[in-house]
Amino acid sequence: MVMGELTQETELLVIGGGPGGYAAAFRAADLGLDVTVVEQEGRLGGVCLFRGCIPSKTLLHVAELVQEARRAEEMGVAFDAPRLDLDRMRRWKNQVVDRLARGLTDLSRSRGVQVIKGRAVFEGSQYVRVQGSEVSRFKYKHAIIATGSRATPLPGHEPGKGGRVVNSSGALALADIPARLLVVGGGYVGLELGSLYASLGSRVTVVENNDRLMTGADADLAQPLSRQLGELFQAIHTGVRVVSLEEREDDVEVTLEGKVDPPRQAFDRVLVAIGRSPNSREIGLEHTRVTVSERGFIQVDEQRRTSDPRIFAIGDVVGGAMLAHKAMYEGKVAAEAIAGKASAFDVQAMPAVVYTDPQIAWCGLTEEEARSRKQPVKVTRFPWSASGRAATLGLSRGMTKLIVDPGSGRVLGMGIVGREAGEMISEGVLAIEMGALAEDLALSVHPHPTLSESEEEAAEAFLGSSTHILPARK
């Protein structure tokens, strides 16, 4: 301890103020604990609020409006070409972010949660030093690590000073609309942001090292999206990798390897979206008993407790699905465990949503997972070409599928591709968590005409009683 330095005590120290961190802090405060959050930005929200989920979905809504205006012409309504005002778009995005950030500040104050701006580094299993803060040291009874993750750079190609090679945060800054944009990575971040820029006028090329886009989702869910993006993007190259990037004054020269011609191409900007890495290094974990995997993920049990009994960890830094809602759920579990409650992370159906056009959402067991496990399942699909509501919206490229245990009829998984898939998937989550049968979904009356009817009819297809598609031949 340095002579004269200020050490403060707290029951619970939360390191990181993203969705997982603030959810943990708020739940712990509600349970009567004295809580302090250390966050480098000085305000709650994290990457999700300031440079991820919220700004991306705000701008994707703008892109959706542009696409809807174009589709409306087929229905007899024509609009002039959209005029883009980037300054107003940025202001709108920032207003949304600031309003939500202010709400979190008000909630933390109302709950008595102290938020400290600074960077926390462990000195041991009971002390943390905070860099850049008046309170330089904290003594805690328990700590929750919620430091999140960062965008993974292309190996050997760190973003240059020219700003033409960017990650997702740079792309969301919306500096301009590049005429030629290369997206490296065909996962949800690359496809969401590629869709955004293509809708706003960029000629977008996507390269993906795997043999198809969205390898995390079942192939039949990804297929309608791939067809739609094939019309929206300039080019999609699968089985292709980036060999080199040369950032020049006016463009970026890219060398590609695989089935692509020509192998050397120039782009105005390059977005690298090949995944995220945990923020577990340089936070002093070597001074604790916390165990970290070779890939940098902190090892935890079902209560999110690390191998150090005073320290818990949640969110992206522990691995698994890197999703804000997973982190929030884990944060509540950890807070309740610290408060002495019988709480554990026991999730059967963690939903995933890709906010492209069309959206993809899934939860529970996927068909490809069942196949890899050699687990017997029955898969039923309801095509949206048979949906009345989808027809009224001009959205026949959609599908709802169920993964069902053939013996018991229990719903094991659900997948949806189409408009509002992210809103609809919650019915599947509830069905799986409640141990519902396909018959339960089929006997639950859904309003007509709605897209949610497709969930009922997919269940009816399992029973052989779907109204709008023929029963499968036995």
C-alpha positions as CSV (number, residue, x, y, z in Angstrom):
1,M,0.0,0.0,0.0
2,V,1.3,3.5,-1.0
3,M,1.5,6.0,1.9
4,G,-1.4,8.3,1.9
5,E,-3.4,6.6,-0.8
6,L,-7.2,6.2,-0.4
7,T,-8.5,2.7,0.0
8,Q,-12.3,2.2,0.0
9,E,-14.2,-0.9,1.1
10,T,-17.2,-2.4,-0.6
11,E,-19.2,-5.6,-0.3
12,L,-19.4,-6.2,-4.0
13,L,-17.0,-4.8,-6.6
14,V,-18.2,-5.2,-10.2
15,I,-15.5,-4.7,-12.8
16,G,-17.1,-3.6,-16.1
17,G,-20.4,-1.7,-16.6
18,G,-21.8,-3.4,-19.6
19,P,-25.2,-5.2,-19.7
20,G,-23.8,-8.1,-17.5
21,G,-22.0,-5.8,-15.1
22,Y,-24.9,-3.4,-14.5
23,A,-27.5,-6.2,-14.3
24,A,-25.3,-7.8,-11.6
25,A,-24.9,-4.5,-9.8
26,F,-28.6,-3.6,-9.8
27,R,-29.7,-7.1,-8.7
28,A,-27.1,-7.1,-5.9
29,A,-28.2,-3.7,-4.7
30,D,-31.8,-4.8,-4.8
31,L,-30.8,-7.6,-2.5
32,G,-29.3,-5.2,0.0
33,L,-25.6,-5.3,-0.9
34,D,-23.3,-2.3,-0.9
35,V,-22.2,-2.2,-4.6
36,T,-19.4,-0.4,-6.5
37,V,-18.9,-0.6,-10.3
38,V,-15.6,0.3,-11.9
39,E,-16.0,1.2,-15.5
40,Q,-13.4,2.7,-17.8
41,E,-16.0,5.0,-19.6
42,G,-17.4,6.3,-16.3
43,R,-21.0,5.5,-17.2
44,L,-22.9,2.3,-17.5
45,G,-23.8,0.6,-20.8
46,G,-20.5,-0.9,-22.1
47,V,-19.8,-1.9,-25.7
48,C,-23.4,-3.1,-26.2
49,L,-24.9,0.4,-25.6
50,F,-22.2,2.7,-26.9
51,R,-20.5,0.8,-29.8
52,G,-22.5,-2.4,-30.4
53,C,-26.1,-3.7,-30.0
54,I,-28.0,-0.4,-29.6
55,P,-26.2,1.8,-32.2
56,S,-26.2,-1.1,-34.8
57,K,-29.9,-1.8,-34.3
58,T,-30.7,1.9,-34.5
59,L,-29.0,2.2,-37.8
60,L,-30.3,-1.1,-39.1
61,H,-33.8,0.2,-38.6
62,V,-32.9,3.1,-40.9
63,A,-31.6,0.6,-43.4
64,E,-34.9,-1.4,-43.1
65,L,-36.9,1.8,-43.8
66,V,-34.9,2.3,-47.0
67,Q,-35.5,-1.3,-48.1
68,E,-39.2,-1.1,-47.3
69,A,-39.5,2.0,-49.4
70,R,-38.0,0.1,-52.3
71,R,-40.3,-2.9,-51.8
72,A,-43.3,-0.7,-51.6
73,E,-43.0,0.1,-55.4
74,E,-44.2,-3.5,-56.1
75,M,-47.3,-2.8,-54.1
76,G,-48.1,0.4,-56.0
77,V,-46.5,3.0,-53.8
78,A,-43.5,4.8,-55.3
79,F,-41.1,7.1,-53.4
80,D,-38.3,9.3,-54.6
81,A,-34.8,8.0,-54.1
82,P,-33.9,8.4,-50.4
83,R,-31.7,11.4,-49.5
84,L,-29.2,10.4,-46.8
85,D,-28.2,13.0,-44.2
86,L,-25.3,11.3,-42.3
87,D,-25.1,14.1,-39.7
88,R,-28.8,13.6,-38.8
89,M,-28.4,9.8,-38.8
90,R,-25.5,10.1,-36.4
91,R,-27.4,12.5,-34.2
92,W,-30.4,10.2,-34.1
93,K,-28.1,7.2,-33.1
94,N,-26.4,9.3,-30.5
95,Q,-29.7,10.5,-29.1
96,V,-30.9,7.0,-28.6
97,V,-27.7,5.9,-26.9
98,D,-27.6,9.0,-24.7
99,R,-31.2,8.6,-23.6
100,L,-30.6,4.9,-22.6
101,A,-27.3,5.8,-20.8
102,R,-29.0,8.5,-18.8
103,G,-31.7,6.0,-17.8
104,L,-29.0,3.6,-16.5
105,T,-27.4,6.5,-14.6
106,D,-30.7,7.3,-12.9
107,L,-31.3,3.7,-12.0
108,S,-27.8,3.3,-10.5
109,R,-28.3,6.4,-8.4
110,S,-31.8,5.3,-7.2
111,R,-30.3,2.0,-6.2
112,G,-27.3,3.5,-4.4
113,V,-24.8,1.9,-6.7
114,Q,-21.5,3.8,-6.8
115,V,-20.0,4.1,-10.3
116,I,-16.2,4.8,-10.5
117,K,-14.5,5.8,-13.7
118,G,-11.2,4.0,-14.0
119,R,-9.4,0.8,-14.9
120,A,-9.4,-2.0,-12.3
121,V,-6.4,-4.3,-11.9
122,F,-6.3,-7.1,-9.3
123,E,-3.6,-6.9,-6.6
124,G,-4.8,-10.1,-4.9
125,S,-8.0,-12.0,-4.0
126,Q,-9.3,-9.1,-1.9
127,Y,-7.8,-5.9,-3.4
128,V,-8.1,-4.1,-6.7
129,R,-6.1,-1.1,-7.8
130,V,-8.1,1.5,-9.9
131,Q,-6.0,3.4,-12.4
132,G,-7.2,6.9,-13.3
133,S,-9.5,7.3,-10.2
134,E,-9.3,9.4,-7.0
135,V,-10.1,6.2,-5.2
136,S,-7.0,4.3,-6.1
137,R,-7.7,1.1,-4.2
138,F,-10.7,-1.1,-3.2
139,K,-11.0,-3.8,-0.7
140,Y,-13.9,-6.1,-1.5
141,K,-15.7,-9.1,0.0
142,H,-16.6,-10.3,-3.5
143,A,-15.9,-9.2,-7.0
144,I,-17.6,-9.9,-10.3
145,I,-15.5,-9.7,-13.5
146,A,-17.6,-8.4,-16.4
147,T,-14.9,-7.0,-18.6
148,G,-16.5,-8.3,-21.9
149,S,-14.6,-8.8,-25.1
150,R,-13.0,-6.9,-28.0
151,A,-13.1,-7.3,-31.8
152,T,-10.5,-9.8,-33.0
153,P,-8.2,-8.3,-35.6
154,L,-7.2,-10.1,-38.8
155,P,-4.0,-12.0,-37.9
156,G,-1.0,-9.9,-38.9
157,H,-3.1,-7.0,-40.1
158,E,-3.8,-4.5,-37.3
159,P,-6.0,-1.5,-38.4
160,G,-3.8,1.2,-39.9
161,K,-3.6,4.8,-39.1
162,G,-5.5,5.8,-42.2
163,G,-8.8,4.5,-40.8
164,R,-9.7,2.5,-43.9
165,V,-9.5,-0.8,-42.1
166,V,-12.1,-0.8,-39.3
167,N,-13.8,-3.1,-36.8
168,S,-17.5,-3.0,-35.9
169,S,-17.1,0.0,-33.6
170,G,-15.4,2.0,-36.4
171,A,-18.1,1.0,-38.9
172,L,-20.8,2.2,-36.5
173,A,-19.2,5.6,-36.3
174,L,-20.6,6.2,-39.8
175,A,-17.8,8.4,-41.0
176,D,-19.0,8.1,-44.6
177,I,-20.7,5.7,-47.0
178,P,-17.8,4.1,-48.9
179,A,-18.5,3.3,-52.6
180,R,-16.7,0.0,-52.2
181,L,-16.8,-1.9,-48.9
182,L,-15.2,-5.3,-48.2
183,V,-16.6,-7.2,-45.3
184,V,-14.2,-9.9,-43.9
185,G,-16.4,-12.4,-42.1
186,G,-19.8,-13.8,-42.9
187,G,-21.1,-14.0,-39.4
188,Y,-23.8,-11.9,-37.8
189,V,-21.8,-8.8,-37.3
190,G,-20.4,-8.7,-40.8
191,L,-23.8,-9.4,-42.4
192,E,-25.6,-6.9,-40.2
193,L,-23.2,-4.1,-41.0
194,G,-22.8,-5.1,-44.6
195,S,-26.6,-5.0,-45.0
196,L,-26.6,-1.5,-43.4
197,Y,-24.0,-0.1,-45.7
198,A,-25.5,-1.8,-48.8
199,S,-28.9,-0.3,-48.0
200,L,-27.3,3.1,-47.8
201,G,-25.6,2.8,-51.2
202,S,-22.2,0.9,-50.7
203,R,-21.2,-1.8,-53.2
204,V,-20.5,-4.5,-50.6
205,T,-18.3,-7.6,-51.1
206,V,-18.3,-10.3,-48.4
207,V,-15.5,-12.9,-48.0
208,E,-16.0,-15.8,-45.6
209,N,-13.4,-18.5,-45.0
210,N,-16.0,-21.2,-44.4
211,D,-18.1,-22.8,-47.1
212,R,-21.3,-20.8,-46.3
213,L,-22.5,-17.7,-44.5
214,M,-23.8,-17.9,-40.9
215,T,-22.3,-21.2,-39.9
216,G,-23.7,-20.9,-36.4
217,A,-27.2,-21.3,-37.7
218,D,-28.8,-24.3,-39.5
219,A,-28.1,-24.2,-43.2
220,D,-31.8,-24.1,-44.2
221,L,-32.3,-21.0,-42.0
222,A,-29.2,-19.2,-43.6
223,Q,-30.2,-20.1,-47.1
224,P,-33.1,-17.5,-47.6
225,L,-30.8,-14.8,-46.1
226,S,-28.0,-15.8,-48.4
227,R,-30.3,-15.5,-51.4
228,Q,-31.5,-12.1,-50.3
229,L,-28.0,-10.8,-49.7
230,G,-26.9,-12.2,-53.0
231,E,-29.3,-9.6,-54.5
232,L,-28.3,-6.8,-52.2
233,F,-24.5,-7.2,-52.1
234,Q,-22.1,-6.8,-55.0
235,A,-20.5,-10.2,-54.4
236,I,-20.3,-12.9,-51.8
237,H,-17.2,-15.2,-51.8
238,T,-17.3,-18.3,-49.5
239,G,-14.3,-20.5,-49.0
240,V,-12.1,-17.5,-49.5
241,R,-9.6,-15.9,-47.1
242,V,-7.7,-12.6,-47.0
243,V,-4.0,-13.1,-47.5
244,S,-2.9,-9.4,-47.2
245,L,-4.2,-5.9,-46.8
246,E,-2.3,-2.9,-47.9
247,E,-3.8,0.4,-46.6
248,R,-3.0,3.1,-49.1
249,E,-3.9,6.8,-49.1
250,D,-7.0,6.5,-51.3
251,D,-8.0,2.8,-50.9
252,V,-7.1,-0.6,-49.5
253,E,-5.5,-3.2,-51.8
254,V,-6.6,-6.7,-50.7
255,T,-5.2,-10.0,-51.8
256,L,-7.6,-12.9,-51.6
257,E,-7.0,-16.7,-51.8
258,G,-9.7,-19.1,-53.0
259,K,-12.3,-19.3,-55.8
260,V,-12.3,-15.6,-56.5
261,D,-11.3,-13.6,-59.6
262,P,-9.4,-11.3,-59.6
263,P,-7.4,-12.3,-56.5
264,R,-6.2,-8.6,-56.0
265,Q,-8.9,-6.0,-55.5
266,A,-9.2,-2.5,-54.2
267,F,-11.8,-1.2,-51.7
268,D,-12.5,2.2,-50.1
269,R,-12.9,0.6,-46.7
270,V,-12.5,-2.8,-45.2
271,L,-14.6,-4.0,-42.2
272,V,-13.0,-6.9,-40.3
273,A,-15.7,-8.9,-38.4
274,I,-14.1,-12.3,-37.7
275,G,-15.1,-12.6,-34.0
276,R,-14.3,-11.3,-30.5
277,S,-11.7,-12.1,-27.9
278,P,-12.2,-12.0,-24.1
279,N,-10.8,-9.0,-22.1
280,S,-9.1,-11.2,-19.5
281,R,-5.5,-10.1,-19.9
282,E,-3.7,-7.2,-18.1
283,I,-6.3,-7.1,-15.3
284,G,-4.0,-8.8,-12.8
285,L,-5.6,-12.2,-12.7
286,E,-2.2,-13.7,-12.1
287,H,-2.4,-12.2,-8.6
288,T,-5.5,-14.2,-7.9
289,R,-6.5,-17.9,-7.9
290,V,-8.7,-17.4,-11.0
291,T,-8.2,-20.0,-13.8
292,V,-8.0,-18.9,-17.4
293,S,-8.1,-21.1,-20.5
294,E,-5.5,-21.0,-23.2
295,R,-7.9,-18.8,-25.3
296,G,-8.3,-16.4,-22.4
297,F,-11.7,-17.3,-21.1
298,I,-12.2,-17.4,-17.3
299,Q,-13.4,-20.7,-16.0
300,V,-16.6,-20.6,-13.9
301,D,-19.1,-23.0,-12.4
302,E,-22.9,-22.9,-12.7
303,Q,-23.1,-20.0,-10.2
304,R,-20.4,-18.1,-12.3
305,R,-17.9,-18.6,-9.4
306,T,-14.3,-18.8,-10.4
307,S,-11.6,-21.0,-8.8
308,D,-11.0,-18.0,-6.4
309,P,-13.9,-18.2,-3.9
310,R,-14.2,-14.4,-3.7
311,I,-14.3,-13.8,-7.4
312,F,-17.1,-14.4,-10.0
313,A,-17.1,-13.8,-13.7
314,I,-19.8,-13.3,-16.3
315,G,-20.5,-12.5,-19.9
316,D,-18.2,-12.6,-22.9
317,V,-15.1,-13.1,-20.7
318,V,-16.3,-16.6,-19.6
319,G,-17.0,-17.7,-23.2
320,G,-20.0,-19.5,-24.7
321,A,-22.5,-17.4,-26.6
322,M,-21.2,-13.8,-26.6
323,L,-24.6,-12.2,-26.2
324,A,-25.8,-9.3,-24.0
325,H,-28.8,-11.2,-22.7
326,K,-26.7,-14.1,-21.7
327,A,-24.4,-11.7,-19.8
328,M,-27.4,-10.1,-18.1
329,Y,-28.8,-13.4,-17.0
330,E,-25.4,-14.5,-15.7
331,G,-25.0,-11.2,-13.8
332,K,-28.2,-11.8,-11.9
333,V,-27.2,-15.4,-11.1
334,A,-23.8,-14.3,-9.7
335,A,-25.4,-11.5,-7.7
336,E,-28.0,-13.8,-6.2
337,A,-25.3,-16.5,-5.4
338,I,-23.2,-13.8,-3.6
339,A,-26.3,-12.8,-1.6
340,G,-26.7,-16.3,-0.5
341,K,-29.6,-17.3,-2.7
342,A,-29.9,-20.7,-4.5
343,S,-29.3,-19.5,-8.0
344,A,-27.6,-21.2,-10.9
345,F,-27.1,-20.8,-14.7
346,D,-29.2,-23.5,-16.1
347,V,-30.5,-22.4,-19.5
348,Q,-31.9,-24.8,-22.0
349,A,-32.7,-22.3,-24.7
350,M,-30.4,-19.4,-25.1
351,P,-31.9,-17.4,-28.0
352,A,-29.7,-15.9,-30.8
353,V,-30.9,-13.3,-33.3
354,V,-29.3,-11.9,-36.4
355,Y,-30.8,-8.5,-37.3
356,T,-30.4,-8.8,-41.1
357,D,-33.2,-8.7,-43.7
358,P,-34.6,-11.3,-43.3
359,Q,-33.8,-11.9,-39.6
360,I,-32.6,-15.2,-38.4
361,A,-33.4,-16.4,-34.8
362,W,-33.0,-19.8,-33.1
363,C,-32.9,-21.3,-29.6
364,G,-32.4,-24.7,-28.0
365,L,-31.1,-27.6,-30.0
366,T,-30.3,-27.0,-33.7
367,E,-30.8,-29.6,-36.4
368,E,-27.0,-29.6,-37.1
369,E,-26.2,-30.2,-33.4
370,A,-28.7,-33.1,-33.3
371,R,-27.1,-34.6,-36.3
372,S,-23.5,-34.3,-34.9
373,R,-24.7,-35.9,-31.7
374,K,-26.5,-38.6,-33.6
375,Q,-29.6,-37.6,-31.5
376,P,-32.9,-38.8,-33.1
377,V,-35.2,-35.8,-33.8
378,K,-38.1,-35.0,-36.0
379,V,-37.8,-31.7,-37.9
380,T,-40.9,-29.9,-39.1
381,R,-41.0,-26.8,-41.2
382,F,-43.7,-24.3,-42.1
383,P,-42.8,-22.2,-45.2
384,W,-43.9,-18.6,-45.1
385,S,-45.0,-18.9,-48.7
386,A,-48.1,-20.6,-47.1
387,S,-48.6,-17.8,-44.5
388,G,-51.3,-15.3,-45.1
389,R,-49.7,-12.6,-43.1
390,A,-46.3,-13.0,-44.9
391,A,-48.2,-12.7,-48.2
392,T,-49.7,-9.4,-47.1
393,L,-46.2,-8.1,-46.3
394,G,-44.6,-9.4,-49.5
395,L,-42.3,-11.6,-47.4
396,S,-42.6,-15.1,-48.7
397,R,-38.9,-15.9,-48.1
398,G,-39.3,-17.1,-44.6
399,M,-39.7,-20.3,-42.6
400,T,-40.4,-21.6,-39.1
401,K,-39.0,-24.9,-38.0
402,L,-39.3,-27.1,-34.9
403,I,-36.8,-29.6,-33.6
404,V,-38.9,-32.2,-31.7
405,D,-38.2,-35.4,-29.8
406,P,-39.9,-38.0,-31.9
407,G,-40.9,-40.2,-28.9
408,S,-42.2,-37.7,-26.4
409,G,-43.1,-34.9,-28.8
410,R,-41.2,-32.5,-26.6
411,V,-40.0,-29.3,-28.3
412,L,-36.2,-29.3,-28.2
413,G,-35.4,-26.4,-30.6
414,M,-36.9,-23.7,-32.8
415,G,-35.5,-21.7,-35.7
416,I,-37.1,-18.9,-37.7
417,V,-36.0,-16.9,-40.7
418,G,-38.1,-13.9,-41.7
419,R,-39.5,-10.6,-40.6
420,E,-39.5,-10.1,-36.8
421,A,-37.9,-13.5,-36.2
422,G,-36.2,-11.9,-33.1
423,E,-39.5,-11.0,-31.6
424,M,-41.1,-14.4,-32.4
425,I,-38.4,-16.6,-31.0
426,S,-39.4,-16.0,-27.4
427,E,-42.3,-18.4,-27.8
428,G,-39.8,-21.1,-28.6
429,V,-37.6,-20.2,-25.6
430,L,-40.6,-20.5,-23.3
431,A,-41.8,-23.8,-24.8
432,I,-38.3,-25.4,-24.4
433,E,-37.8,-24.0,-20.9
434,M,-41.2,-25.2,-19.8
435,G,-40.8,-28.7,-21.3
436,A,-43.7,-28.1,-23.7
437,L,-44.8,-30.6,-26.3
438,A,-45.4,-29.7,-29.9
439,E,-49.1,-30.5,-29.1
440,D,-49.1,-27.7,-26.6
441,L,-48.0,-25.2,-29.3
442,A,-50.5,-26.6,-31.7
443,L,-53.4,-26.4,-29.2
444,S,-52.5,-22.8,-28.3
445,V,-54.7,-20.6,-30.5
446,H,-52.7,-18.0,-32.4
447,P,-54.3,-14.9,-33.9
448,H,-54.9,-14.8,-37.7
449,P,-53.3,-13.4,-39.8
450,T,-50.0,-13.2,-38.0
451,L,-46.5,-14.4,-38.5
452,S,-46.7,-16.2,-35.1
453,E,-49.2,-18.6,-36.7
454,S,-46.3,-20.2,-38.4
455,E,-45.1,-21.5,-35.0
456,E,-48.5,-23.1,-34.4
457,E,-48.6,-24.6,-37.9
458,A,-45.0,-26.0,-37.6
459,A,-46.2,-27.8,-34.4
460,E,-49.3,-29.0,-36.3
461,A,-47.0,-30.3,-39.0
462,F,-45.4,-32.5,-36.4
463,L,-48.9,-33.9,-35.6
464,G,-49.9,-34.1,-39.2
465,S,-52.7,-31.6,-38.8
466,S,-51.4,-28.4,-40.4
467,T,-54.1,-26.5,-42.3
468,H,-52.0,-24.7,-44.9
469,I,-49.5,-27.3,-45.9
470,L,-50.0,-30.9,-46.8
471,P,-49.1,-33.6,-44.3
472,A,-45.9,-35.4,-44.8
473,R,-46.2,-38.7,-46.5
474,K,-45.7,-41.7,-44.3
